């Protein structure tokens, strides 16, 4: 899958409930994983980053063990609502 942009978001409520989501248009977000509560030892504060990892196996049409697989990030921005 090749897209021009993908938007990643974590929403944190006042009671420390965290929810990750993504979007390809920056408007409609799809949840990723389960909501969780930020607690000591689980996740408190933020260490934000982005990385790429190759997929081993045939998931999503990946070529197993392809050493040439990569992601190219032009920019990364952190913002608050």
C-alpha positions as CSV (number, residue, x, y, z in Angstrom):
1,X,0.0,0.0,0.0
2,X,1.4,3.4,-1.0
3,X,-0.3,6.5,0.3
4,X,0.9,10.1,0.2
5,X,0.1,10.6,3.9
6,X,-1.1,8.8,6.9
7,X,-2.3,10.5,10.1
8,X,-1.7,8.9,13.5
9,X,-3.5,10.0,16.6
10,X,-3.7,9.2,20.3
11,X,-6.6,10.7,22.2
12,X,-6.3,10.9,25.9
13,X,-9.3,11.7,28.1
14,X,-9.4,13.5,31.4
15,X,-9.6,10.1,33.2
16,X,-6.4,8.9,31.4
17,X,-8.1,6.7,28.9
18,X,-5.9,6.4,25.8
19,X,-7.0,5.4,22.3
20,X,-4.8,5.2,19.2
21,X,-6.2,5.7,15.7
22,X,-5.2,6.4,12.1
23,X,-6.6,8.2,9.0
24,X,-5.6,8.6,5.4
25,X,-7.4,12.0,5.1
26,X,-6.9,13.6,8.5
27,X,-10.6,13.7,9.1
28,X,-12.0,10.2,9.5
29,X,-10.0,8.2,12.0
30,X,-10.1,4.4,12.5
31,X,-9.3,3.0,16.0
32,X,-6.2,0.7,16.4
33,X,-6.1,-1.8,19.2
34,X,-8.0,-1.5,22.5
35,X,-8.5,1.6,24.7
36,X,-6.3,1.5,27.8
37,X,-5.8,3.5,30.9
38,X,-2.4,5.2,31.3
39,X,-0.9,4.0,34.6
40,X,2.6,3.8,36.1
41,X,4.3,0.9,34.3
42,X,1.9,0.9,31.4
43,X,2.2,4.3,29.9
44,X,2.7,7.6,31.5
45,X,4.0,10.7,29.7
46,X,5.0,10.4,26.1
47,X,7.9,9.2,24.1
48,X,6.8,9.8,20.5
49,X,8.5,8.4,17.5
50,X,7.9,6.6,14.2
51,X,9.7,3.7,12.6
52,X,9.3,1.0,10.0
53,X,9.7,-2.7,10.4
54,X,9.6,-5.5,7.8
55,X,6.8,-8.0,8.0
56,X,7.8,-11.6,8.1
57,X,5.3,-13.9,6.4
58,X,2.6,-13.4,3.9
59,X,0.5,-10.9,5.8
60,X,-0.8,-8.1,3.6
61,X,1.1,-9.4,0.6
62,X,4.5,-8.8,2.1
63,X,7.5,-10.4,0.6
64,X,9.0,-12.6,3.4
65,X,12.4,-11.4,4.6
66,X,12.7,-8.7,1.9
67,X,15.7,-6.6,3.0
68,X,14.8,-3.9,0.6
69,X,11.5,-3.0,2.3
70,X,11.5,0.4,3.8
71,X,9.3,3.4,4.7
72,X,10.3,7.0,3.7
73,X,9.1,9.7,6.2
74,X,9.3,13.3,4.9
75,X,8.2,14.8,8.1
76,X,6.7,14.1,11.5
77,X,4.7,16.6,13.5
78,X,3.3,16.5,17.0
79,X,0.3,18.8,17.7
80,X,-2.4,19.3,20.3
81,X,-6.0,20.1,19.5
